[in-house]
């Protein structure tokens, strides 16, 4: 029985109209989205399909909507995965999708907690005061030295918060500090490419420490089950099978770096999956890992044609 890795993307992968084909074609997907609308008390489908993406790109809406779509897509693949050995990992918010899909927590409970998580993160730093940027192509020692000048006791914050690959990291911090840092990095040719991210908060930075503490307090009242499938966690780049340790691991994730590259190295070394599926909108995660998993069959789930290819691969594996 071959191993299939399911990777769930995080905030920043959202776009207008995502998941529409699934909503219109598959009743089980539509039911999940409509159920989420009832729980969240806002219309998920309408926000996704609004030409004005202001709400879709606000953290308190983005996170529960992405979680809902990812769980819905997994539900479309679930029966086709039943004969395979699964391992899961989620990038930032995507870790919650992995928790729900591995039966660590129910969809309903996870959705409510994701909504709380998003609101706590958004409240920690007012809209417009935080920023995140991706950096591609750099020499790490020179970059780290450069960042030191933009961190001080007077409120400046610029931190490495996502280590996505050997040549891609993400910075987060106060918007003014990030903008100054971007100018410096460009002027001094320290990085090859800088990409501002469509995220309204400085996720995984120390600016969210209080949000992390508040979320841990909330999670202490929740019962988590032992995962049905292994989950590789952002905080540790390793597995955890102890349900009582889950609250600390996933609460601390909010204010600590996402160790994605190390997580993928762990996935490669321990599980060496034959098939890798990005479960969610876009192709961000599989783009990051293609050079690492050269012998794996890699798929995205961005449209119905992609789902058909996955089902065929799983059937003949």
Residue pairs with C-beta under 8 A, 6 or more apart in sequence:
1 83
1 84
1 85
2 84
2 85
2 273
2 274
2 275
2 317
3 84
3 85
3 86
3 87
3 271
3 272
3 273
3 274
3 275
4 81
4 84
4 85
4 86
4 87
4 273
4 274
4 275
4 276
4 277
4 314
5 86
5 87
5 88
5 89
5 267
5 271
5 273
5 275
5 276
5 277
5 296
6 74
6 81
6 86
6 87
6 88
6 89
6 98
6 101
6 277
6 279
7 88
7 89
7 90
7 91
7 94
7 276
7 277
7 278
7 279
7 285
7 286
7 289
8 70
8 88
8 89
8 90
8 91
8 94
8 95
8 97
8 98
8 101
8 278
8 279
8 280
9 66
9 70
9 90
9 91
9 94
9 278
9 280
9 281
9 282
9 284
9 285
10 66
10 90
10 91
10 92
10 93
10 94
10 95
10 258
11 59
11 62
11 63
11 66
11 92
11 93
11 199
11 203
12 132
12 197
12 198
12 199
12 284
13 66
13 280
13 281
13 282
13 284
14 56
14 57
14 62
14 65
14 66
14 198
14 281
15 53
15 281
15 282
16 48
16 49
16 50
16 51
16 53
16 56
17 48
17 49
18 48
18 69
18 281
18 282
18 302
19 29
19 33
19 48
19 69
19 72
19 73
19 281
20 48
20 49
21 303
21 304
22 29
22 72
22 73
22 76
22 304
23 29
23 30
23 33
23 45
24 30
25 304
26 76
28 72
28 75
28 76
29 72
29 73
29 75
29 76
32 68
32 71
32 72
32 75
32 107
33 44
33 45
33 68
33 69
33 72
34 44
34 45
35 108
36 44
36 64
36 65
36 68
36 111
37 43
37 44
37 45
39 108
39 111
39 112
40 64
40 111
40 115
42 61
44 64
44 65
44 68
47 55
47 56
47 61
47 65
48 56
48 65
50 56
55 61
56 62
56 65
57 198
57 199
57 200
58 122
58 127
58 200
59 118
59 121
59 122
59 199
59 200
59 201
60 115
60 118
60 119
60 122
61 118
62 118
62 199
62 200
63 93
63 114
63 115
63 117
63 118
63 121
64 111
64 114
64 115
64 118
66 93
66 94
66 97
66 280
66 281
67 93
67 96
67 97
67 100
67 110
67 111
67 114
68 111
69 280
69 281
70 94
70 97
70 101
70 279
70 280
71 97
71 100
71 101
71 107
71 110
73 279
73 280
73 301
73 307
74 97
74 101
74 279
76 307
77 277
77 279
77 301
77 307
77 310
77 311
77 314
80 310
80 311
80 314
80 315
81 314
84 275
84 314
84 317
86 102
86 229
86 230
87 229
87 230
87 231
87 232
87 267
87 271
87 273
88 98
88 101
88 102
88 227
88 229
88 230
88 231
88 232
89 95
89 98
89 231
89 232
89 233
89 263
89 264
89 267
90 96
90 97
90 98
90 99
90 231
90 234
91 162
91 234
91 258
91 260
91 284
91 285
92 162
92 203
92 204
92 234
92 253
92 258
93 114
93 117
94 280
95 231
95 233
95 234
95 250
95 253
96 110
96 113
96 114
96 117
96 250
97 279
97 280
98 231
99 105
99 110
99 224
99 227
99 231
99 246
99 250
100 106
100 107
100 110
101 229
101 279
102 227
102 228
102 229
102 231
103 225
103 227
103 228
104 224
104 225
104 226
104 227
104 228
104 231
104 243
104 246
105 113
105 222
105 224
105 225
109 222
113 218
113 219
113 222
116 215
116 218
117 215
117 254
120 211
120 214
120 215
120 254
121 201
121 203
121 208
121 211
121 254
122 200
122 201
123 211
124 201
124 207
124 208
124 210
124 211
125 174
125 201
125 202
125 207
125 208
127 200
128 175
128 200
129 174
129 175
130 172
130 173
130 174
130 175
130 200
130 201
130 202
130 207
131 172
131 173
131 174
131 175
131 178
131 179
131 196
131 197
131 202
132 161
132 170
132 171
132 172
132 178
132 196
132 197
132 199
132 201
132 202
132 203
133 170
133 171
133 178
133 182
133 194
133 195
133 196
133 197
134 162
134 164
134 168
134 169
134 170
134 171
134 194
134 195
134 197
135 143
135 168
135 169
135 170
135 171
135 185
135 191
135 193
135 194
135 195
136 167
136 168
136 191
136 192
136 193
136 194
136 195
137 167
137 191
137 192
137 193
138 167
138 169
138 190
138 191
138 192
139 190
142 190
143 169
143 185
143 190
143 191
144 160
146 181
146 184
146 185
146 188
146 190
147 158
147 159
147 160
147 171
147 181
149 184
150 156
150 158
150 173
150 177
150 180
150 181
150 184
151 157
151 158
151 159
151 177
155 174
156 173
156 174
156 176
156 177
157 172
157 173
157 174
157 177
157 202
157 205
157 206
157 207
158 171
158 172
158 173
158 174
158 177
158 178
158 181
159 171
159 172
159 173
159 202
159 204
159 205
159 206
159 257
160 169
160 170
160 171
160 257
161 170
161 171
161 172
161 202
161 203
161 204
161 205
161 257
161 258
162 169
162 170
162 204
162 257
162 258
162 260
163 169
163 257
163 258
163 259
163 260
163 261
163 262
164 170
164 258
164 260
164 261
164 288
165 260
165 261
165 288
165 289
165 292
166 261
168 288
170 197
170 258
171 178
171 181
172 178
172 202
172 203
172 204
172 205
172 207
173 181
173 202
173 205
173 207
174 202
174 207
182 194
182 196
184 190
185 191
185 194
186 194
201 208
202 208
203 254
204 253
204 254
204 255
204 256
204 257
204 258
205 255
206 255
207 255
208 254
208 255
209 255
211 254
211 255
212 251
212 252
212 253
212 254
212 255
212 256
213 251
215 251
215 254
216 247
216 248
216 251
216 252
219 246
219 247
219 250
219 251
220 247
222 247
223 243
224 243
224 244
224 246
224 247
225 243
226 241
226 242
226 243
227 241
230 239
230 241
230 271
231 239
231 240
232 238
232 239
232 263
232 266
232 267
233 239
233 240
233 249
233 250
233 253
233 263
234 253
234 258
234 259
234 260
234 263
235 249
235 250
235 252
235 253
235 256
235 259
236 249
236 259
237 259
237 262
237 263
237 265
237 266
238 266
240 246
240 249
260 288
264 288
264 289
264 292
264 293
265 292
267 273
268 292
268 293
273 293
273 296
274 296
274 297
274 317
275 296
275 297
275 298
275 299
275 313
275 314
275 317
276 286
276 289
276 293
276 296
276 297
276 298
276 299
277 298
277 299
277 300
277 301
277 310
278 284
278 285
278 286
278 298
278 299
278 300
278 301
279 301
280 301
281 302
282 300
282 302
283 300
283 302
286 298
286 299
286 300
289 298
290 298
297 313
299 306
299 309
299 310
299 313
300 306
301 307
301 310
